[in-house]
Amino acid sequence: MPILRVPRFTVGAALIVAALAGCVGSRLSPDTPTGVRLQGVWRLNRGASDDPGKIIDAMRAEALKRMRRAIGASSAPPPMTGDGQGGQGRRGRRGQSGGQASQGPTDDPQRQDEAAQQAAAIAAPHFDPLRNSPTMHALTAILGRSDFLTIRQSPDQMVFDYGTTVRRYTPGGHSVVSSETGVADQNSGWNSKAYFIDVKPQIGPEVTEEYGLSPDGKHLVLKLQIGSFDLPKVKLTRVYDPTGEVVPHARPSNE
């Protein structure tokens, strides 16, 4: 079964992660902007928000394209060695090449068989190219949150309560948290009039959430971005309306 290949994590990448995490933390303030109050009970307005289904369809199409490209590359004919003609051997009348073909994936029957099996798996009616995608996993975790969001705001803590999950942050703080593939650097704080949460795993896509009020101050707007990793960057905007409804709770867990 083909899977999306993810980049290898190197020491150099680790240094870049640490450097970027420092940059994020340095621009996020612990001080609440004057007059900004995100506190309240909010409910997701799906009609005013981006349609996640369209975003997922685009992700699936891109994942399939990349898989087919990878299979095609693994089963492509090997290049011809040069014969003084720009590196390409020219065939004679009897199919003889002016140079010798280098050994490639197509010379290996096992590799050819694997490529054929992968192509057949992709063509299967129930095959999901996003099953092993770290980007899709990050998006699924966010879409799985409750439609209700209660924000409790104080100078030294921001609490995001979804009824089933509670997330607590110290403005301007940095911490190391667990992630799907290991650990991640987490920074949060104020940037202008919005509260930012940035999670950068050692291996996997960076996830940034920006919570702010609409220009008229009547709606809560979440701007989500999942950085490019196995798939291109994903952006999703979610709009919440204030509500007086009782938020359903089901043994909330901490993140």
DABELSUL-V106201 format. One record per residue. N is the residue number from 1. SS is DSSP state (helix for helix, strand for strand, loop for the rest). PHI is phi in whole degrees, 0 to 359 (999 if undefined). PSI is psi in whole degrees, 0 to 359 (NA if undefined). Layout:
{{N/SS/PHI/PSI} {N/SS/PHI/PSI}}
This chain:
{{1/loop/999/125} {2/loop/289/147} {3/loop/230/158} {4/loop/286/127} {5/loop/276/137} {6/loop/250/154} {7/loop/297/147} {8/loop/285/143} {9/loop/269/125} {10/loop/242/170} {11/helix/299/320} {12/helix/299/318} {13/helix/296/323} {14/helix/299/319} {15/helix/294/321} {16/helix/295/317} {17/helix/302/314} {18/helix/296/319} {19/helix/295/315} {20/helix/293/322} {21/helix/299/321} {22/helix/296/321} {23/helix/296/317} {24/helix/298/313} {25/helix/297/328} {26/helix/287/337} {27/helix/260/359} {28/loop/261/127} {29/strand/263/147} {30/loop/278/350} {31/loop/268/129} {32/loop/290/129} {33/loop/299/145} {34/loop/300/126} {35/loop/81/2} {36/loop/266/118} {37/loop/230/107} {38/loop/270/351} {39/loop/299/142} {40/strand/148/182} {41/strand/251/126} {42/strand/234/151} {43/strand/231/137} {44/strand/298/130} {45/strand/259/97} {46/loop/294/327} {47/loop/293/328} {48/loop/270/354} {49/loop/261/164} {50/loop/297/147} {51/loop/276/110} {52/helix/295/335} {53/helix/298/319} {54/helix/293/322} {55/helix/294/317} {56/helix/293/322} {57/helix/299/319} {58/helix/293/321} {59/helix/296/317} {60/helix/296/318} {61/helix/297/319} {62/helix/292/320} {63/helix/298/317} {64/helix/297/319} {65/helix/298/318} {66/helix/292/323} {67/helix/295/315} {68/helix/296/323} {69/helix/295/319} {70/helix/294/319} {71/helix/294/320} {72/helix/296/322} {73/helix/292/324} {74/helix/286/340} {75/loop/248/10} {76/loop/288/152} {77/loop/299/143} {78/loop/291/150} {79/loop/290/153} {80/strand/273/142} {81/loop/285/159} {82/loop/288/151} {83/loop/233/25} {84/loop/87/3} {85/loop/247/61} {86/loop/71/21} {87/loop/87/0} {88/loop/247/130} {89/loop/279/137} {90/loop/263/137} {91/strand/280/141} {92/loop/273/187} {93/loop/294/330} {94/loop/265/18} {95/loop/82/12} {96/loop/277/141} {97/strand/267/150} {98/loop/287/349} {99/loop/220/176} {100/loop/262/142} {101/strand/283/136} {102/loop/285/153} {103/loop/286/133} {104/loop/224/185} {105/helix/303/326} {106/helix/287/348} {107/helix/279/352} {108/loop/254/109} {109/helix/303/325} {110/helix/295/318} {111/helix/294/322} {112/helix/297/318} {113/helix/294/320} {114/helix/296/318} {115/helix/297/320} {116/helix/295/319} {117/helix/295/319} {118/helix/295/318} {119/helix/297/320} {120/helix/293/321} {121/helix/296/319} {122/helix/297/326} {123/helix/282/350} {124/loop/297/142} {125/loop/297/330} {126/loop/254/14} {127/loop/288/133} {128/loop/244/109} {129/loop/290/349} {130/loop/263/3} {131/loop/301/321} {132/loop/254/16} {133/loop/277/120} {134/helix/300/326} {135/helix/296/316} {136/helix/294/322} {137/helix/299/319} {138/helix/295/318} {139/helix/293/319} {140/helix/299/320} {141/helix/299/322} {142/helix/285/318} {143/helix/292/340} {144/loop/281/355} {145/loop/288/157} {146/loop/295/156} {147/loop/291/340} {148/strand/266/140} {149/strand/221/121} {150/strand/254/124} {151/strand/251/127} {152/strand/246/122} {153/strand/242/132} {154/strand/215/166} {155/loop/301/331} {156/loop/247/5} {157/strand/201/143} {158/strand/238/127} {159/strand/241/128} {160/strand/245/108} {161/strand/248/115} {162/loop/262/7} {163/loop/90/321} {164/loop/251/342} {165/strand/220/135} {166/strand/241/128} {167/strand/240/127} {168/strand/242/138} {169/strand/223/148} {170/loop/259/117} {171/loop/305/131} {172/loop/80/4} {173/loop/269/159} {174/strand/231/142} {175/strand/208/165} {176/strand/253/124} {177/strand/237/164} {178/strand/282/152} {179/strand/223/176} {180/loop/300/327} {181/loop/250/10} {182/strand/148/249} {183/strand/233/166} {184/strand/214/152} {185/strand/274/131} {186/strand/238/127} {187/strand/234/145} {188/strand/211/156} {189/strand/161/185} {190/strand/268/138} {191/strand/228/107} {192/loop/61/238} {193/loop/255/15} {194/strand/240/151} {195/strand/261/126} {196/strand/253/142} {197/strand/231/120} {198/strand/238/122} {199/strand/240/117} {200/strand/240/100} {201/strand/286/158} {202/loop/297/320} {203/loop/231/117} {204/loop/134/172} {205/loop/284/142} {206/loop/286/138} {207/strand/240/124} {208/strand/238/131} {209/strand/240/134} {210/strand/235/116} {211/strand/252/124} {212/strand/208/173} {213/strand/267/151} {214/loop/294/163} {215/loop/306/327} {216/loop/273/357} {217/loop/76/8} {218/loop/261/351} {219/strand/226/151} {220/strand/264/131} {221/strand/241/123} {222/strand/255/122} {223/strand/251/112} {224/strand/255/139} {225/strand/222/128} {226/strand/251/119} {227/loop/293/160} {228/loop/294/136} {229/loop/212/265} {230/loop/278/342} {231/loop/226/165} {232/loop/297/166} {233/loop/305/141} {234/strand/243/133} {235/strand/236/138} {236/strand/215/129} {237/strand/249/131} {238/strand/236/134} {239/strand/247/133} {240/strand/242/141} {241/strand/257/148} {242/strand/293/145} {243/loop/215/150} {244/loop/256/9} {245/loop/291/154} {246/loop/282/125} {247/loop/283/125} {248/loop/291/137} {249/loop/240/145} {250/loop/216/75} {251/loop/48/71} {252/loop/300/144} {253/strand/248/154} {254/strand/270/142} {255/loop/252/NA}}
